[in-house]
Amino acid sequence: MLGPVTTGRPARARTHRRPRRRAIRVLLALVAVAAVLGIAVVAVPMLRPAGPRPLFQMPVACGETWQLSTYPGHDDYDVDFFPIEGEAWGRPVLASYAGTVTVAGINGSLGGRTPENPDGPRGRGGGYWVKIDHGGKWETQYLHMLEPPLVTVGQEVAQGDQIGRLGSTGNSGAPHLHYEQRRGWDKVETHFDGEPSGITTDEREQILRRVSNNCPAVS
């Protein structure tokens, strides 16, 4: 009788295939669990109800009168701040309420509009900007500032602290401050000193005037 017929090739080892496949499956499962947990860490806090609205103040100096405005296509609830008197370039931009800086940098591109060249090329987006987390899912944003912000990510700021200077970086036609208040994922009507600003829609041009009460606390 003929003995066992071989092909001349060594038999393939099968002893390590199953443990290796099992290890890969375990690794993929761990990666999936980590991804789900990561999403939950970000999403779950945003699903909770927002806390009470902070007593936001205007992001400009105490006692000054400013024009608050919007225009068609600007997006509902966005507010542009223009000073009524004096030079606009370089005016202090102040924190509306105490919180933690979460963004301090460049949104889009800067462009080339400066006090020395006010008609220079526009950039894109918000230019130099800052975002502040005030807790309870409340946030404020400050855009188009003249130069790099005066604060850094993670820095704690008090109401009235200067965070930058007014300018025209990004997609901006003139020196001003673009300002937003957000509750969770939603942009909302801005309130100042406990009162609604009245800027509620971009379906038409709106121009209002208000006096800032972003004043140092009296000890």
C-alpha positions in Angstrom: 0.0 0.0 0.0 1.1 3.5 -0.6 2.0 5.6 2.3 0.6 9.0 3.0 0.8 11.3 -0.1 2.4 14.7 0.6 2.7 17.8 -1.6 6.2 18.6 -0.5 5.0 21.6 1.5 5.0 21.7 5.3 1.7 21.5 7.0 0.4 24.9 8.1 0.4 25.6 11.7 -3.1 26.2 13.0 -2.4 26.4 16.7 -2.1 30.2 17.0 -4.8 31.3 14.5 -7.7 31.2 16.9 -6.0 32.9 19.9 -4.9 35.7 17.5 -8.4 36.2 16.1 -9.8 36.2 19.6 -7.3 38.9 20.6 -8.2 41.0 17.6 -11.9 40.7 18.4 -11.3 41.7 22.0 -9.2 44.7 20.9 -11.9 45.9 18.5 -14.5 45.5 21.2 -12.5 47.6 23.6 -12.0 50.3 20.9 -15.7 50.4 20.3 -16.5 50.6 24.0 -13.9 53.5 24.4 -15.5 55.3 21.4 -19.0 55.0 22.9 -17.8 56.2 26.3 -16.0 59.1 24.6 -19.2 60.2 22.8 -21.2 59.8 26.1 -18.7 62.1 27.9 -19.4 64.8 25.4 -23.0 64.3 24.6 -24.6 63.4 28.0 -23.8 66.7 29.7 -25.3 68.5 26.7 -28.5 66.6 27.1 -29.0 67.8 30.6 -31.2 70.9 31.2 -29.4 74.2 31.1 -28.8 76.0 34.4 -30.2 79.5 35.1 -29.2 82.2 32.7 -26.2 84.1 34.1 -26.5 87.8 34.6 -24.6 88.7 31.5 -23.4 92.2 30.9 -22.5 93.9 27.7 -18.9 93.0 26.6 -17.8 96.6 26.7 -16.7 99.2 29.2 -18.9 100.4 32.1 -21.1 103.4 31.3 -20.5 103.5 27.6 -23.3 103.7 25.0 -23.0 101.3 22.1 -25.0 100.4 19.0 -26.3 96.9 18.9 -27.2 95.8 15.4 -28.0 93.0 13.0 -28.9 92.7 9.3 -30.3 90.2 6.8 -28.2 87.1 6.5 -26.3 87.8 9.8 -28.1 84.9 11.6 -30.7 85.2 14.3 -29.5 86.5 17.6 -26.1 87.5 16.4 -25.2 91.0 17.7 -22.7 93.4 16.2 -21.4 96.1 18.7 -20.3 99.5 17.4 -19.2 102.4 19.6 -21.3 105.5 19.4 -18.4 107.8 20.2 -14.6 107.7 19.8 -12.3 105.4 17.9 -13.5 101.9 17.4 -10.1 100.2 16.7 -8.6 98.8 19.8 -11.4 99.3 22.3 -11.4 96.8 25.2 -13.5 93.7 24.8 -14.6 92.4 28.2 -15.9 89.1 29.5 -19.7 89.3 29.9 -19.7 87.0 32.9 -17.2 84.9 34.9 -16.2 81.6 33.3 -13.5 79.5 31.7 -11.9 80.2 28.3 -12.4 77.3 26.0 -11.2 78.8 22.7 -8.7 81.6 22.2 -7.2 81.8 18.7 -8.2 82.2 15.0 -11.4 81.3 13.4 -11.0 81.1 9.6 -8.4 83.5 8.4 -7.4 87.0 9.5 -7.4 89.0 6.3 -5.6 92.4 6.2 -7.8 95.0 7.7 -5.9 97.1 10.4 -6.1 100.6 11.8 -3.4 101.5 9.3 -5.2 99.8 6.4 -8.9 99.8 7.2 -9.9 98.9 3.6 -7.5 95.9 3.4 -8.6 92.5 2.2 -11.2 90.6 4.2 -10.4 87.3 5.7 -12.8 84.4 6.4 -14.8 83.5 9.5 -14.4 85.2 12.8 -10.7 86.1 12.8 -9.3 86.4 16.3 -11.9 85.1 18.7 -12.7 83.8 22.2 -15.2 81.4 23.7 -16.0 81.4 27.4 -17.9 78.6 29.2 -20.0 80.0 32.0 -21.3 76.7 33.4 -24.8 75.3 33.2 -24.4 74.9 29.4 -24.1 78.7 28.9 -21.4 80.1 26.6 -20.4 83.4 25.0 -18.4 84.1 21.9 -16.5 87.2 20.8 -15.2 87.5 17.2 -13.3 89.8 14.8 -10.8 91.1 17.5 -7.8 93.2 16.4 -5.0 91.0 17.6 -4.4 87.6 19.5 -6.6 87.3 22.5 -5.3 88.5 25.9 -6.5 85.2 27.5 -5.5 81.5 27.0 -7.5 78.3 26.9 -8.2 77.1 30.4 -7.9 80.5 32.0 -10.5 81.6 34.5 -11.9 85.0 33.9 -14.1 87.3 36.0 -16.9 89.4 34.6 -15.4 92.6 33.2 -11.9 91.1 32.6 -10.4 92.3 29.3 -10.1 89.4 26.9 -9.0 91.3 23.7 -9.3 94.4 21.7 -11.9 95.4 19.1 -10.9 95.0 15.5 -11.9 93.8 12.0 -10.2 90.4 11.4 -11.9 87.6 9.6 -14.9 88.3 7.4 -15.5 91.8 8.6 -16.2 95.1 6.8 -15.4 97.5 9.6 -14.1 97.4 13.2 -16.8 95.9 15.5 -17.4 93.1 17.9 -19.6 90.2 16.8 -21.1 88.7 19.9 -23.2 85.6 20.7 -24.8 83.9 23.7 -25.5 80.2 23.5 -27.4 77.7 25.7 -26.1 74.3 24.9 -26.1 73.8 21.1 -28.6 76.6 20.7 -27.9 80.3 20.0 -30.4 82.4 22.0 -31.4 86.0 22.2 -28.8 88.0 24.1 -29.7 89.4 27.5 -27.8 92.1 29.3 -28.2 93.0 32.9 -31.2 90.7 33.1 -33.0 92.3 30.1 -33.4 90.9 26.6 -31.5 92.9 24.0 -34.3 92.9 21.4 -32.1 91.5 18.6 -34.2 88.5 17.7 -34.1 88.0 13.9 -32.0 88.6 10.8 -35.0 89.0 8.6 -34.6 92.8 8.7 -32.0 95.3 9.9 -32.2 96.1 13.6 -30.3 98.9 15.3 -30.6 99.6 19.0 -28.6 101.5 21.6 -27.8 100.4 25.1 -25.6 101.5 28.0 -23.1 99.0 29.4 -23.4 98.0 33.1 -20.3 95.9 32.9 -18.9 97.7 35.9 -16.4 96.8 38.7 -18.1 95.3 41.7 -18.5 97.7 44.6 -16.7 96.4 47.7 
